[in-house]
């Protein structure tokens, strides 16, 4: 379910897709991507917005059977983000728990950095996709469970990670469970992949697909009761995708998954027009999709300070406060 931020509710300011593609101009003229002073604010939100508790549950449950598409289409995590996490981890850290692990995008990346990882997720389909990705590889254990009740032994991990999933958790209960699972000196790393909507064409692309992981540039850290912030970094990068994958990516968004068939097909048709006709990409060609990855490193308020470094790695934009 959870391995991208992320956050999938439909932005309230985005109109319903028209029955035919709406040929409006881009928010600002297309340029080389990156933040620009003349790009208007794209969001005022610090976190995803859910209309009701029922809608929150509906959207969360939508991912249960999406393991294959999610694993195929959602991005991984840049090396700089992994560097930031491990630089803050206790020296000699070996055991990690990845909560809301989904198809194991971050879990396997941590295994590749020589950690023994337990991937925890409520979806058996997602965990099956994680195991199927590398059936002969060692270093990854999977467990059906939730962030609020992992079923793991106390003090069993030096590092707990949450990627694209914090907004699905009960923060109070999850923080109590994470505090129980962490060893003294251990850390919690929260990670978000979001489309880099400071890039004009990506901003419009996100609106057409009703991506809910559109946050303001300096979004506030989410509440993590009982934890203190050690450091934060942001990393901009690109994920190469074919034009068909750019369209199919919408199929992994909870708004599209839960939409009636007619509305879902309308969104996909609008994306097809936008990518191939408006942007002019040849069908099947490869496009670098700009993302930003935010990493927030925290430690328990009452826990011992980590014995590793707390630097947050290098980025192309510098470390944020």
C-alpha positions as CSV (number, residue, x, y, z in Angstrom):
1,X,0.0,0.0,0.0
2,X,2.6,2.5,1.1
3,X,6.0,2.2,-0.4
4,X,5.3,7.1,-2.3
5,X,4.7,10.5,-0.7
6,X,2.4,8.9,-0.6
7,X,-0.5,11.2,-0.2
8,X,-3.1,10.5,-2.9
9,X,-6.2,12.5,-2.3
10,X,-7.5,14.8,-5.0
11,X,-6.6,18.5,-4.5
12,X,-9.7,20.5,-3.7
13,X,-8.8,23.2,-6.2
14,X,-8.6,20.8,-9.2
15,X,-11.7,20.8,-11.3
16,X,-13.2,17.5,-12.5
17,X,-11.6,16.4,-15.8
18,X,-13.7,17.5,-18.7
19,X,-15.3,15.0,-21.2
20,X,-12.6,16.1,-23.6
21,X,-9.1,17.4,-22.8
22,X,-9.1,21.0,-21.7
23,X,-6.5,22.9,-23.8
24,X,-5.5,25.6,-21.5
25,X,-2.0,27.1,-21.4
26,X,0.6,26.0,-18.9
27,X,0.8,28.0,-15.6
28,X,4.0,29.6,-16.8
29,X,6.1,29.1,-19.9
30,X,8.0,25.9,-19.9
31,X,11.7,26.3,-19.0
32,X,14.6,24.1,-17.7
33,X,13.2,22.7,-14.6
34,X,13.9,23.8,-11.1
35,X,12.5,26.4,-8.7
36,X,11.8,29.8,-10.2
37,X,10.9,33.0,-8.6
38,X,8.1,33.7,-11.1
39,X,6.4,30.3,-10.6
40,X,3.3,30.9,-8.5
41,X,2.7,28.9,-5.4
42,X,1.4,25.4,-6.3
43,X,0.0,24.5,-2.9
44,X,-0.6,25.9,0.6
45,X,-0.7,22.4,2.2
46,X,1.7,20.8,4.6
47,X,0.1,17.4,4.3
48,X,-2.5,15.5,2.3
49,X,-6.1,16.5,2.8
50,X,-8.8,13.9,3.4
51,X,-12.5,14.8,3.5
52,X,-13.7,12.4,6.1
53,X,-12.5,9.4,8.1
54,X,-14.5,7.2,5.8
55,X,-12.8,8.6,2.7
56,X,-9.4,8.2,4.4
57,X,-10.1,4.5,5.0
58,X,-11.5,4.1,1.5
59,X,-8.4,5.6,-0.1
60,X,-6.0,3.6,2.1
61,X,-7.8,0.4,1.3
62,X,-7.6,1.1,-2.4
63,X,-3.9,0.0,-2.6
64,X,-4.6,-3.5,-1.3
65,X,-4.6,-5.2,-4.7
66,X,-2.2,-2.8,-6.5
67,X,1.1,-4.5,-5.8
68,X,2.2,-5.2,-9.4
69,X,1.3,-1.8,-10.9
70,X,2.6,0.1,-7.8
71,X,6.0,-1.7,-8.0
72,X,6.3,-1.2,-11.7
73,X,5.3,2.4,-11.9
74,X,6.2,4.2,-8.6
75,X,9.7,5.6,-8.3
76,X,12.4,4.3,-6.1
77,X,14.6,6.6,-3.9
78,X,17.8,8.5,-4.9
79,X,21.1,7.5,-3.5
80,X,21.4,10.9,-1.7
81,X,18.3,10.2,0.3
82,X,19.7,6.8,1.4
83,X,22.9,8.6,2.3
84,X,21.0,11.1,4.4
85,X,19.3,8.3,6.4
86,X,22.3,6.2,7.0
87,X,24.5,9.2,7.9
88,X,22.1,9.9,10.8
89,X,21.8,6.2,11.9
90,X,23.8,4.9,14.9
91,X,27.3,3.7,14.0
92,X,27.2,0.0,13.1
93,X,23.4,0.0,12.7
94,X,22.4,-3.4,11.3
95,X,18.6,-3.9,11.9
96,X,16.0,-1.8,10.2
97,X,12.2,-1.9,10.1
98,X,10.3,-0.4,7.1
99,X,6.8,0.5,8.1
100,X,4.1,0.7,5.4
101,X,6.7,-0.9,3.2
102,X,4.4,-1.7,0.4
103,X,6.3,-3.4,-2.5
104,X,9.6,-2.8,-0.8
105,X,11.0,0.1,-2.8
106,X,12.8,1.5,0.2
107,X,13.2,-1.9,2.0
108,X,15.3,-3.3,-0.8
109,X,17.4,-0.1,-1.1
110,X,18.3,-0.5,2.6
111,X,19.1,-4.2,2.0
112,X,21.5,-3.0,-0.7
113,X,23.2,-0.8,1.9
114,X,23.9,-4.0,4.0
115,X,21.0,-3.7,6.5
116,X,18.8,-6.6,7.6
117,X,15.3,-5.2,7.0
118,X,11.9,-6.3,8.2
119,X,9.2,-4.9,5.8
120,X,5.9,-4.4,7.6
121,X,2.6,-3.7,5.7
122,X,-1.1,-4.6,6.2
123,X,-1.4,-5.7,2.5
124,X,-0.4,-9.3,1.7
125,X,-0.5,-8.4,-2.0
126,X,2.0,-5.6,-1.5
127,X,4.4,-7.8,0.5
128,X,4.1,-10.6,-2.1
129,X,5.2,-8.1,-4.7
130,X,8.2,-7.1,-2.5
131,X,9.3,-10.8,-2.2
132,X,8.7,-11.5,-5.9
133,X,10.9,-8.5,-7.0
134,X,14.0,-10.4,-5.8
135,X,13.0,-14.0,-4.9
136,X,16.6,-15.3,-4.4
137,X,18.0,-12.3,-2.5
138,X,18.7,-12.4,1.2
139,X,18.3,-9.6,3.8
140,X,14.6,-8.9,3.7
141,X,11.9,-10.4,5.9
142,X,8.3,-9.5,5.5
143,X,5.5,-9.3,8.1
144,X,1.8,-8.5,7.9
145,X,1.2,-5.8,10.4
146,X,0.5,-2.1,11.0
147,X,2.6,0.8,12.2
148,X,0.5,0.9,15.3
149,X,0.9,-2.8,16.1
150,X,3.9,-4.3,14.3
151,X,4.1,-7.6,16.3
152,X,7.9,-7.1,16.5
153,X,9.9,-7.6,19.7
154,X,10.8,-4.5,21.8
155,X,14.2,-2.9,21.0
156,X,14.7,-4.9,17.9
157,X,15.8,-2.2,15.4
158,X,18.4,0.6,15.1
159,X,16.4,2.3,12.4
160,X,12.7,2.6,11.5
161,X,11.7,4.1,8.2
162,X,8.4,5.2,6.8
163,X,8.2,6.1,3.1
164,X,5.1,7.5,1.5
165,X,3.0,6.2,4.4
166,X,3.0,8.5,7.4
167,X,-0.3,10.1,6.5
168,X,-2.1,6.7,6.7
169,X,-1.0,6.1,10.3
170,X,-2.5,7.1,13.6
171,X,0.5,9.2,14.6
172,X,0.1,8.9,18.4
173,X,-0.2,5.1,18.3
174,X,2.5,4.7,15.7
175,X,5.0,6.8,17.6
176,X,4.4,4.7,20.7
177,X,5.0,1.5,18.8
178,X,8.1,2.9,17.0
179,X,9.5,4.0,20.4
180,X,9.0,0.5,21.7
181,X,10.7,-1.1,18.7
182,X,13.7,1.2,18.6
183,X,16.9,0.4,20.5
184,X,18.5,3.2,22.5
185,X,20.2,5.6,20.1
186,X,18.0,4.4,17.2
187,X,16.3,6.8,14.8
188,X,13.1,7.3,12.8
189,X,13.4,8.4,9.2
190,X,10.3,9.7,7.3
191,X,10.6,9.9,3.6
192,X,8.4,11.5,0.9
193,X,8.7,11.2,-2.9
194,X,6.6,13.9,-4.5
195,X,6.3,15.1,-8.1
196,X,8.4,18.3,-8.4
197,X,5.5,20.6,-9.2
198,X,7.8,23.6,-9.3
199,X,8.4,22.4,-12.8
200,X,5.5,23.9,-14.8
201,X,4.7,20.9,-17.0
202,X,4.8,18.6,-14.0
203,X,2.5,20.9,-12.1
204,X,-0.2,20.6,-14.8
205,X,0.5,16.8,-15.1
206,X,-0.2,16.4,-11.4
207,X,-3.4,18.3,-11.6
208,X,-4.8,16.3,-14.5
209,X,-4.2,13.0,-12.6
210,X,-5.5,14.5,-9.3
211,X,-2.2,13.8,-7.5
212,X,-2.7,14.6,-3.8
213,X,1.0,14.6,-3.0
214,X,1.3,18.2,-4.0
215,X,2.6,20.1,-1.0
216,X,4.1,23.6,-0.5
217,X,7.8,23.9,-1.1
218,X,8.6,24.4,2.6
219,X,6.0,22.1,4.0
220,X,6.0,21.6,7.8
221,X,7.1,18.4,9.4
222,X,4.2,16.2,10.3
223,X,3.4,15.6,14.0
224,X,5.5,12.8,15.5
225,X,4.6,12.8,19.2
226,X,7.5,11.9,21.5
227,X,10.1,12.5,18.8
228,X,12.5,15.4,18.1
229,X,13.8,16.4,14.7
230,X,17.5,15.8,14.1
231,X,17.8,16.9,10.5
232,X,16.0,17.4,7.2
233,X,17.1,17.4,3.6
234,X,15.5,17.6,0.2
235,X,16.8,16.1,-3.0
236,X,15.7,16.8,-6.6
237,X,16.2,14.1,-9.2
238,X,14.5,12.5,-12.3
239,X,12.9,9.2,-12.8
240,X,13.1,8.1,-16.5
241,X,9.7,6.8,-17.7
242,X,8.1,6.0,-21.1
243,X,5.2,8.1,-22.1
244,X,2.9,5.1,-21.6
245,X,4.2,4.7,-18.1
246,X,3.5,8.4,-17.5
247,X,-0.1,7.8,-18.3
248,X,-0.3,4.5,-16.4
249,X,1.1,6.1,-13.3
250,X,-2.3,7.6,-12.6
251,X,-3.6,4.0,-12.2
252,X,-1.6,3.8,-8.9
253,X,-3.3,6.9,-7.5
254,X,-6.0,6.2,-5.0
255,X,-8.2,8.9,-6.5
256,X,-8.1,7.1,-9.9
257,X,-8.3,3.6,-8.3
258,X,-11.5,4.5,-6.5
259,X,-13.1,6.6,-9.3
260,X,-16.0,5.3,-11.3
261,X,-14.9,3.7,-14.6
262,X,-16.1,6.6,-16.8
263,X,-14.2,9.2,-14.7
264,X,-11.1,7.0,-14.6
265,X,-11.0,6.7,-18.4
266,X,-11.5,10.4,-18.7
267,X,-8.5,11.1,-16.6
268,X,-6.4,8.7,-18.6
269,X,-7.6,10.2,-21.9
270,X,-6.7,13.7,-20.7
271,X,-3.2,12.5,-19.7
272,X,-2.7,10.8,-23.1
273,X,-3.6,14.1,-24.8
274,X,-1.4,16.1,-22.5
275,X,1.7,13.9,-22.8
276,X,1.5,13.1,-26.6
277,X,-0.3,16.1,-28.1
278,X,0.3,19.0,-25.9
279,X,3.9,18.2,-24.7
280,X,4.7,16.6,-28.1
281,X,6.4,13.4,-26.9
282,X,6.5,10.5,-29.3
283,X,4.5,7.5,-28.0
284,X,6.8,5.2,-26.2
285,X,9.7,7.7,-25.9
286,X,11.4,8.2,-22.5
287,X,10.8,11.3,-20.4
288,X,12.7,12.3,-17.2
289,X,10.0,12.8,-14.6
290,X,11.2,15.4,-12.0
291,X,10.7,14.4,-8.4
292,X,11.7,15.8,-5.0
293,X,12.5,13.5,-2.1
294,X,12.3,14.9,1.4
295,X,14.0,13.1,4.3
296,X,13.2,13.9,8.0
297,X,15.3,12.3,10.7
298,X,13.9,12.0,14.2
299,X,14.9,10.5,17.5
300,X,12.8,9.7,20.7
301,X,12.6,12.6,23.0
302,X,13.8,10.5,26.0
303,X,16.2,8.3,24.0
304,X,19.9,8.5,23.9
305,X,21.4,10.6,21.1
306,X,22.5,8.5,18.1
307,X,26.2,7.7,18.0
308,X,26.4,8.2,14.2
309,X,26.6,11.5,12.3
310,X,23.4,13.6,12.0
311,X,24.4,15.2,8.7
312,X,21.7,14.9,6.0
313,X,23.8,14.3,2.9
314,X,24.4,16.4,-0.1
315,X,21.6,17.7,-2.4
316,X,21.4,19.8,-5.4
317,X,19.6,22.5,-3.5
318,X,21.5,22.5,-0.2
319,X,20.3,21.4,3.2
320,X,17.1,22.8,4.5
321,X,16.7,24.0,8.1
